[in-house]
Amino acid sequence: MVASGVLVKLLPILGITFIDILGFSILIPLLPYFVKHFGAPDVVVGALFGVFACCQFIAGPVWGNVSDRIGRKRVLIVSQIGATIGWTMLAFAPTIAWVFVARIIEGFSGGNLSVTQAYVSDLVEPDKRARAFGYVGAAFSAGLIFGPASGGYLVQHFGFTMPFLLAAGLQVVTLVLTILVLPESRSVDPDAAPASLRDIPRAFTIAGVAPVMWQKLIFALGIYGWFGAFTLVLQKQFGFNATATSYFFCTFGVASVIAQLAAVGTITERTGDRRSAPIGYVLLMIAFAIVPFATAIWQAVVMIGCFSLGLSLVNASLPSQLSRLAPEAMRGTVLGAAASMESIAGIFMPLATTYALQAGGVLPAAAIPFAFTGFALVLGVVTILRSPTLVPAAKGSA
């Protein structure tokens, strides 16, 4: 009953997240092949990921802070308008420089994930947030099922223009739904001091938040590096083309939805959001250890199973901890600052792993995320041992 109550409360934002990611996930498996379509080398794929992340590093904390002041809904609308422009530009990109400009526009306008997390935090009690973030992750992963499948089909039959036009059209759908259907979640407390841009650096000094921020940064260094090289690894290990890669991402999406709906809520509520993150790290390390030796599909399936559950646990538990420890008036600011930690990783880690793959093959490319995830595991365990209990910050305090 508790699970169903949380789910019903979140249905509007979950539906919008699903459609939003459905469009976004078309790009992930196609981007390396799209880059090569212009005759560019593998490292340009990492550079595109890095440029996008650099823009989000700047924009993420600002949009999170703005959402604390004017509401989540307006910020989501701005983000969706920027994404629509970016996808349309990609559909008609004549040069690789045009592709970079499109990703820059979308990067600066983007604030979807951290603002969505803040929206969910506004609606759900602290002890249910990890489960709620699991539902957001399930909506995200459901988009990964249908987005790559549709993108793979369209690129095979119509070339690269049609998948990106579909993504642009889906962004228009989310924009209309946000305007017409999504209620504002942010209610202003008259007794709390309003957030300002000066609160962004303060987000890193709130008791209990800083250790989670460091944990998030170290983990992001590994996971962003991995996603930058993932498609190219599949190509080298299994000989996948653009269509096969898109369909493989569908399998990843199915596994993630199952993990998030069937396991994440139960595990996080039994172990707590702080202890479920280390469990996720261990599963991810197992997945990365399998990668260099996976040449058969069954090995890839085992890897995807561990990867899906591990990533689902981490992505549910870390924002749950941050939203619980942040002052209510600064929740969007803290989550936006946390998103900027991920963007730091996204600026240069895809370049590092794609270069490692190009220079040394699959083994060093997989060793990089394995090492960073192991470091995040150590930080998570040390934080638990040093601070067995943590309480949320007082309203409006740092």
N, C-alpha and C positions, 0 to 999 in steps of 0.2 A: 504493500500500500504506500509506504514511504517513497519507494522508487517510482511508482506510477504517478504520485503527486508531484514529484520534482519534474518528471518528464512532461506532464501536462502544462506545468507552469512555464516551461522553456520552449514549447512547441513553435511559437513564432520565430524566435531567434535561431532555433535549430533548422527550421525550413529555409530561412534566408542563408544560413551558413552552408547548408547542403548545396544550394544552387550556386552560391558564390564559389565554392571549392570545385564544383563540377566544371565551371569555366576555367578556373586556375589550373586544375590538374591536367587539362589538355596540354599545357605548355611543358610540364616537367619532362616527360619522356621524349618529346619532340624537339626540345631546344638544341641538343647536340647535333641532331641531323639537320636542323634548320641552319645552324651555324656553318656546317660543312657544305650546305647548299650554296653558300656564298664563297666557298673555297677557303675558309678560315681554318687554322689549326685547332687542336683539342683545347689548348690553353685559353682560347677565346671564350669557350664555354664557362670556364672558371671566372674569367674576367667579367662576363655578363652577370653571373651570380654575385660577384663582388661589388659591382657598381650598384646593383639593385639594393644590396644589403647596406652599402654606405649611405644611400639616400634614406633608407628606413632607420638607420642609426640616428640620423639627424631628426627625422620626422616623428618617429615612434613616441619618444617621451613628450614631445610637444603636443601631439594629438591626444595622448592619454591625459595630459594635464588640462587641455582644453575641454575634454569630455567631463572632467570633474567640475568645470565651471559652467558650461552651457548645456550639458547633457550628452548621453551616448549617441542618441539617434542622429543628431545633426552631423556629428563627426563621421558616422557610418555613411551618410549620404555623400559627403565630400569624397570619401575614399572610393565609393562606388563610381562616382563621376570620373575620377582620375583613372580608375581601372578600365572603364569603357573607352576612354580616349587612347590609353596605352594599347589595348587589344586591337583596336581599329587600325592604329598605326602599324602594328606588327603584320596585320593581314596584307597591307599594301607596301611593305618595306622594300625599297629598291636596292638598298645597300646595307652592309653590316653596321655602318654608322647610324643609320636610321633605326636599327634594332636597339642600339644603345640608348638613343634618345627616348624611344618608347618605354624602355625599362626604367629610365631615370624619372619620367613623368609618373609612372605607376608607383615607383618607390617613394617619391616625395608625397604623394597623395595617400599612400597606404597607412592604415592604422587599424585595419579590421580585427586582427587577432587579439591584440591587447584590449581594445575597446569592447570586443565581444566578451572577453573574459571578465572585464569590469561589469558589463551588463549582467552577466550570469551571477556574479558576486552580489550585485544589488538585490537580486531576487531570491537567493537561496541562503539558508542558514549555514554558518561556518562548518558544522560537522557533516553537512551533506554536499559541500562544494566539490570535493574530489570526485564523487559520483557524477555530479552535474558536469564537471569538466570532461569526464569520461563520455557523457552523452554528446557534448560538443565535439569531442574527438571522433565519436561514431558518425556524426553528421559529416565531419570533415572526411573521414575514410570512405563513407558511402559515396561522396563526390568523387573520390579517387577510383571507385569502381567504374562509374559510367563515363567520367571525363576522358580517361585514357582510351577506353574502348571506342567512344565516338570519335576521338581524335585520330586513333589508329585507322579506323574505317575511312574517315574523310580524307586523310592524307594519302591513303592508298589509291583512292578513286578520283580525287579532285585536286591533289596537291596541297601546299601549305596554307593557301589563302583561306579556304573554307573552315578549317579548325579554329583559326583565330577569329574569324567572323562569328562563328558560333559562340566562342567565349565572350565576345563583345556583346552579342545579343543576350546572353545569360546575365551579364552584368546589368543590362538595362532592366531585365526582369527583377533582379534583386533591388535595384534602385526604386522601382515602382512599388514593390512589396514593402520596402522599408518606409516609404512615405505614407502608404495607405494603411498598412496592417500593423506595423511594429509600434507598440506603445513605448513611451519614454520610461526608463527604469530609474533614473536618477532623481531623487527627491532631495532638495536642499534643506539641511538642518540650519535653522536661523541662529542657533547657539554656537555653531561651528564656524571657525574662520575659513573663508573661501580659499581654495587653492590658487596659487599664482605660479608664474614661471620660475620664480625663485625657489619653489618647493621641489623642483626636479633634482638638483644636487642633494637636497635633504633626504630624498628617498633612499640614498645609499647609507645613511647614518642611523636609521631607525633601528632600535634594539630588536635583534632577531632577524631582521631583513637582510643585513649585509652578508651573513654566512650563506643564505640561500641564493643571493645574487652571485656570489663567487661560484657556488656549485653550478648554477645555471650557465654561467659564462664558460666554465671548463667543459661542461657537457656539450654546450653549443659548438665549441671549437671542434669537437669530434664529429658531431652529427651533421653539421653544415659541410664539413670536409667530405663526409661520406656521401651526402646527397649530391654534391658537386661531381663526384666520380661514378655514382651508382650506375647510371645508364651506360657509360663507357665500359664499366666492369662487366656488365651483362653482355655487352657486345663481344668483349674479348673472351669471356669464359664460355659462352654458349652460342656465339655467332648470331645473336639477335639483330634483326633489322628494326626500323622505326615501328612497324606494325606489331611485331612480336613483343617488343619492349612495352608498348602501350598495353597489350593484353596481360603481360606479366604484372604490370602495375595494378591491373584490375584484381589479380589474385592477392596482391598485397592489401588492397582496399578491403576485400572480403575478410581476410584474416584479421585485419585491424577492427572492423566492425564487430566481429564475433568476440574478440578480446575485450573490447570496450563495453559491450552490452552484457556479456556473460561473466566477466571476471574482474574488471577494474573496480567497480563499485563494491563488490564483496571484499576484495583484498584490501582496499584502502580503508574501508570501515572497520575491518577486523584488526589491521595492523597499525592504522593511523597514517596520515599523509606523509609524515616524516620517514617512517620505516618502509613504506612501499616504494619510494624512489630508489634506495639501494637494491631492492629486489629487481627493479627494472634495469638497473645498471648491469647486474650480473647476467641477466638474460641477453642484453645487448652485446656484452663481451663474448658470450658463447656464439652469437650470430656472426660477429666480426671474425672470430677465430675459424669459423667454418668456411668463410668466403674464399680464401686462396686455394682451397682444396676441393671446392665444389665444381664438378664438371658434369654431374648428372642432375636431372631435374629433381629427383627425390631429395638430393642434398640441398638444392635451392629451396625446396618446400620447407625443410626443417629450419633452414636459416631464416626464412620469412616468418615462420611461426614464432621463433624466439624473438626476432626483431620486432614483430608487431606487438606482442604482449609487453615486451620491455619498454618500447617507446610509448605505448599507451599508458603504462604506469607512471613513467617519468613526467609525461606531458599533463597528466591529471594531478599529480601530487605536488609538483613545484608551484604552479599558479595557485593551488589551494592553500599552500603554506603562506605565500606572499599576500594573498587577499585576506587571510586570517590575521596576519601580523601587522598589516598596514592600517593606519588611521582611516576611519570611514571617509573623511573629506579628501583623502589623498589616494584612494584605492586605484583610480585610473592612472594617476601619476606614477605610482609604484609599479603597476603592471606595464605601463609604457616604458619606464626605465629598464625594467627587466627585459622587455622586447629589444631594447637597444643593446643589451648585453649579447643577445643572439645575433644582432646585426653586426657587431664587431667581429664575431666569428665568421659571418658570411662575407665580410669584405675580402679576407685573404685566404681563408681555409680552402675554398674550392680551387683557388689557384694552386695551393700547396699540394692537394691530393691529385689534381689532374696532372700537375707536373711530375709528381712521384709516379703516377701510373704511366705517363709517357716515357719517363726515364728508366724506371726500374720494374715496371709491371704491376700485377695485382697485389702481390705480397706487401710491399711498402705502402700502397694505397689503402689497404685494409688495416695495416699496423697502426697508422696514424689515429683513426677513430677508436681503435681498441685501447691505445695508450691513454688518450684523453678521457675516455669513459671510465677506465680504471682509476684515474686521478679523481674524477668526480665521485666515484664510489668511496674512496678514502675520505674525501671531504664530508660526504654525507654521514659516514659512520662516526667520524670525529665530532661532528656537530651534535649528533645524538648523545655521544658519551659525555661531552662537555656541558650540554644543556639538556638534561633529561626532560624538562618541561619548559615550554615557552608560552607566554600569555600575549594576547594582542596588545598593541599600543593603545593608549588612551585616545579618545576622539580629539583630532586636531593636533596631537602632540607628535614630537619626533624623538 
